[in-house]
Amino acid sequence: MSVNRAIESLLMRQDLWRGQPEQQVASGYDTGFPELVDSLPKWPAHGICELLTPVPGVGELGLLLPLLRQYLSAETYQPVALVAPNFIPNAQTLAWLQLPPEYFLWLDVTERREALWAMEQLLANGSCPLVLGWFAHLSLKEARRLQLAAESGNALGFCLLPVSQAGNNHPVPLKLALEPLAGNRSRLQILKRRGGWPVPEIVLSGVMVPGWYALAEVTLSSPSNVVAGPWEHAQESDRQVSNYHD
């Protein structure tokens, strides 16, 4: 076999890392921050991304705000699913942020198994190509199941986790850690990414989004104010009996 043919044969392998250039041409939505152009210009097209924070509400949804705006401006007429969020979504603030509240599906589930099962179903069946789920921890098996579901449904999922989960070895394409700094700045660490090395620190500005959730000022009269729109099939899947096994 000639040298050129041997190289071509190697480049055909799916388990061969070809370095940083492959990262730059990856498909997906723009991350939307100038500081991320060199290290993380786009989110993965599908799969599970883990976003770790010291406490909830320190800018993780502000980091995803450009993604949400791009997704909801694409006229896909499909919802963004919020699975077991730590706080009640605020419909008025979503509208203020130019995010149509009627395209957010809020799954207010308290049992961890039900939340995992619901996220897996939404990712796999294609009803919600973008799913955000809040969990205290994930096992290797659970992360693998969510990753396989996202690949099967060609969906993108974000698992929002505490920073104590940073040492896991989950088979996901992207793992990030975010922590707040003074002056409305945040430190982002890329702990793991497909096609590139980890990045220890990227300083972002304007990630904190005030009033994302209703804390005291706004009380939603019913979850139907948020869970409304042309995707009843996604709601039906949430009403089924949970059978998620660890």
Secondary structure, 3 states (H helix, E strand, C coil): CCHHHHHHHHHCCCCCCCCHHHHHCCCCCECCCHHHCCCCCECCCCEEEEEEECCCCCCHHHHHHHHHHHHHCCCCCCCEEEECCCCCECHHHHHHCCCCHHHEEEECCCCHHHHHHHHHHHHHHCCCCEEEEECCCCCHHHHHHHHHHHHHHCCEEEEEEEHHHHHCCCCCCEEEEEEEECCCEEEEEEEEECCECCEEEEEEECCCCCCCECCCCCCCCCHHHCCCCCCHHHHHHHHCCCCCCC
